[in-house]
């Protein structure tokens, strides 16, 4: 897996990878990660720039909200085990 680029964002770390004719977009916030895979065949040839165009602020906001849900779910599971 090869790192193609990092997209600066104040809420989370966004890294774009390339592996086996796929782009992998990884979001990281604290100890949580979310990954999205896109086949190069599904894109029109714009490469990394085309992938970054998909990552608009509305999409990133939903990713950050999902991180909050992930944290809540994990915290609830942890509390149940005590």
NORJO-V147812 format. One record per residue. N is the residue number from 0. BURIAL is b if it has 16 or more other C-alpha atoms within 10 Angstrom, else e. Layout:
n=N burial=BURIAL
n=N burial=BURIAL
//
This chain:
n=0 burial=e
n=1 burial=e
n=2 burial=e
n=3 burial=e
n=4 burial=e
n=5 burial=e
n=6 burial=e
n=7 burial=e
n=8 burial=e
n=9 burial=e
n=10 burial=e
n=11 burial=b
n=12 burial=e
n=13 burial=b
n=14 burial=b
n=15 burial=b
n=16 burial=b
n=17 burial=b
n=18 burial=e
n=19 burial=e
n=20 burial=e
n=21 burial=e
n=22 burial=b
n=23 burial=b
n=24 burial=b
n=25 burial=b
n=26 burial=b
n=27 burial=b
n=28 burial=e
n=29 burial=e
n=30 burial=e
n=31 burial=e
n=32 burial=e
n=33 burial=e
n=34 burial=e
n=35 burial=e
n=36 burial=e
n=37 burial=e
n=38 burial=e
n=39 burial=b
n=40 burial=e
n=41 burial=e
n=42 burial=e
n=43 burial=e
n=44 burial=e
n=45 burial=e
n=46 burial=e
n=47 burial=b
n=48 burial=e
n=49 burial=e
n=50 burial=b
n=51 burial=e
n=52 burial=e
n=53 burial=e
n=54 burial=e
n=55 burial=e
n=56 burial=e
n=57 burial=e
n=58 burial=e
n=59 burial=b
n=60 burial=e
n=61 burial=e
n=62 burial=b
n=63 burial=b
n=64 burial=e
n=65 burial=e
n=66 burial=b
n=67 burial=e
n=68 burial=e
n=69 burial=e
n=70 burial=e
n=71 burial=e
n=72 burial=e
n=73 burial=e
n=74 burial=e
n=75 burial=e
n=76 burial=e
n=77 burial=e
n=78 burial=e
n=79 burial=e
n=80 burial=e
n=81 burial=e
//
